[in-house]
Amino acid sequence: MQTADDIAARIVERARGLRRIIVALAGPPGAGKSTLSERLLAALPAGEAALVPMDGFHFDNAVLDAMALRNRKGAPETFDCAGLAAALRRIRSGEGDVAVPVFDREADLARAGAAIIPAAARLILVEGNYLLLDRAPWSELAPLFDLTIVIEVPIEELQRRLLARWTELGRSEEAARGWVEGNDLPNARLVIEGSRRADIVWGNGVVSA
């Protein structure tokens, strides 16, 4: 069984001789992307790694209201994919420090310029649901990634985790279940069924390539 340390070693090996690489870490909502990202950041050489969270590119609720998409928040069309692509191109160019937005789940909004990707960071992790989605405009991100990782979790476990997430954030059990079944699980199935094959698959704590 491989560990986060093993994946970190593979990232370092992939980066050998390169100025910078960008690694996509994808998976359905509730899969544990943030947890694995944290483990990888801890395992990678200090000062050489940084994280770009896709969730920071959520459209604001006011924009979603204008688009009549507020009840689909979290679906692919509720993110600024073009903005994410532009940020990744800037990061890949090595032009210097790049500011990226970060999503505040409790406040339910993205905070602009909330994190800095330092020019000195060589190993860039990008974490999000739709990074490997095989349809436009998401498929246009593919050339920006040097290595791809996907987390696979059974749909029943995703449902359990997502229900726990929303109740912990203050929604009633009924409201949480309605949101998970009407929004989160359809998004999860889209990720599972519609994403490209990744270089590394992490499933149930086991990694295969």
C-alpha positions in Angstrom: 0.0 0.0 0.0 1.4 3.4 -1.0 1.0 6.5 1.2 0.9 10.2 0.8 4.7 10.1 1.2 4.9 7.8 -1.8 2.8 10.1 -3.9 4.9 13.1 -2.7 8.0 11.2 -3.8 6.5 10.7 -7.2 5.7 14.4 -7.5 9.3 15.3 -6.7 10.6 12.8 -9.2 8.2 14.2 -11.9 9.6 17.7 -11.2 13.2 16.6 -11.5 15.0 19.0 -13.8 11.9 21.3 -14.3 11.4 24.8 -13.0 7.9 24.1 -11.9 5.1 21.5 -12.2 1.4 21.6 -11.7 -0.4 18.6 -10.2 -4.2 18.2 -10.4 -5.9 16.5 -7.4 -9.5 15.7 -8.4 -12.4 13.8 -7.0 -16.1 14.1 -6.2 -17.4 16.3 -3.3 -16.7 14.7 0.0 -13.9 12.4 -1.3 -11.2 13.9 0.9 -9.3 16.1 -1.5 -8.5 18.7 1.1 -7.2 16.1 3.5 -4.9 14.5 0.9 -3.8 17.9 -0.2 -2.7 18.7 3.4 -0.9 15.4 3.7 1.0 16.0 0.4 1.9 19.6 1.4 3.3 18.2 4.6 5.3 15.5 2.8 6.7 17.7 0.1 10.0 19.6 0.6 9.4 22.6 2.8 9.1 25.9 0.9 8.7 24.2 -2.5 5.0 23.4 -2.5 1.8 25.5 -2.7 -1.9 24.8 -3.1 -4.5 26.3 -5.5 -8.0 25.4 -4.4 -10.5 25.3 -7.3 -13.3 26.2 -4.9 -12.0 29.7 -4.7 -13.2 30.2 -8.3 -16.9 29.8 -7.3 -19.1 32.5 -8.7 -20.5 34.8 -6.0 -24.0 34.1 -4.8 -25.2 37.4 -6.4 -23.8 36.2 -9.7 -25.4 32.8 -9.3 -28.8 34.5 -8.5 -28.5 36.5 -11.7 -27.7 33.3 -13.7 -30.5 31.4 -12.0 -28.0 28.9 -10.7 -28.0 29.5 -7.0 -29.7 26.1 -6.4 -27.0 24.4 -8.4 -24.1 25.9 -6.5 -21.2 23.5 -6.8 -22.1 22.2 -10.3 -19.5 22.8 -13.0 -21.3 25.8 -14.5 -21.1 27.6 -11.1 -17.3 28.1 -11.3 -15.2 30.5 -13.2 -13.3 27.9 -15.2 -11.7 30.5 -17.4 -10.5 32.4 -14.4 -8.9 29.3 -13.0 -7.2 28.6 -16.3 -5.8 32.1 -16.5 -4.4 31.8 -12.9 -2.8 28.5 -13.7 -1.2 29.9 -16.9 0.2 32.8 -14.8 1.5 30.3 -12.2 3.1 28.1 -15.0 4.8 31.1 -16.5 6.7 31.7 -13.3 6.0 35.5 -13.6 6.3 36.0 -9.9 4.0 35.7 -6.9 0.4 35.0 -7.9 -2.6 35.8 -5.7 -5.5 33.3 -5.8 -9.0 33.3 -4.2 -10.0 30.9 -1.4 -13.5 29.7 -0.7 -14.8 30.3 2.9 -17.3 27.5 3.4 -18.8 29.0 6.6 -19.4 32.4 5.0 -20.4 30.7 1.7 -18.3 33.0 -0.5 -14.9 33.2 -2.2 -12.3 35.6 -0.7 -10.3 37.3 -3.5 -6.5 37.3 -3.1 -6.7 35.2 0.0 -3.6 33.1 -0.8 -0.3 33.7 -2.5 1.4 31.2 -4.7 5.1 32.2 -4.2 7.4 32.4 -7.2 9.8 30.1 -5.3 7.2 27.3 -5.1 8.1 24.6 -7.7 5.4 22.0 -6.8 1.9 23.3 -7.3 -1.1 21.3 -6.2 -4.5 22.2 -7.7 -7.4 20.6 -5.8 -11.0 20.5 -7.0 -13.9 18.4 -8.3 -13.8 19.1 -12.0 -10.2 19.3 -12.9 -10.3 16.1 -15.0 -13.9 16.6 -16.3 -13.8 15.5 -20.0 -16.0 18.3 -21.4 -15.5 21.9 -22.3 -14.5 24.2 -20.9 -12.9 22.0 -18.2 -11.2 19.7 -20.7 -9.2 22.7 -21.8 -7.3 22.6 -18.5 -5.6 19.3 -19.4 -2.5 20.7 -21.0 -1.8 22.7 -17.8 -1.3 19.6 -15.7 2.0 17.6 -15.5 0.6 14.9 -13.2 -3.0 14.0 -12.2 -4.4 12.3 -9.2 -8.0 11.2 -8.5 -9.6 10.1 -5.3 -12.2 7.3 -5.6 -14.7 6.7 -2.8 -18.0 4.6 -2.9 -21.1 6.8 -3.5 -22.6 5.6 -0.2 -19.6 6.8 1.8 -19.7 10.2 -0.1 -23.4 10.5 0.9 -22.6 9.9 4.5 -19.7 12.4 4.6 -21.7 15.1 2.8 -24.7 14.8 5.1 -22.3 15.2 8.0 -20.7 18.2 6.4 -23.9 20.1 6.0 -25.4 19.3 9.3 -22.1 20.4 11.0 -22.4 23.7 9.1 -25.9 24.3 10.7 -28.4 22.9 8.2 -31.2 20.8 9.5 -31.1 17.1 8.7 -33.9 17.5 6.2 -32.3 20.4 4.5 -28.9 18.7 4.4 -30.5 15.6 2.8 -32.3 17.6 0.2 -29.2 19.4 -0.8 -27.0 16.3 -0.9 -29.5 14.2 -2.9 -30.5 17.1 -5.2 -27.1 18.7 -5.8 -24.0 17.1 -4.3 -24.7 13.5 -5.4 -25.5 14.4 -9.0 -22.3 16.4 -9.1 -20.4 13.5 -7.6 -21.8 11.1 -10.2 -20.8 13.5 -12.9 -17.2 13.5 -11.6 -17.1 9.7 -11.3 -18.6 9.0 -14.7 -17.3 12.0 -16.7 -13.7 12.5 -15.8 -10.6 11.5 -17.7 -8.3 8.7 -16.3 -5.7 10.0 -13.9 -2.1 9.1 -13.6 -2.6 8.1 -9.9 -5.8 6.7 -8.3 -6.3 6.9 -4.6 -9.1 4.7 -3.4 -10.1 3.8 0.1 -6.6 4.6 1.3 -4.9 2.5 -1.4 -3.0 4.1 -4.3 -2.7 2.4 -7.7 -1.1 3.7 -10.9 
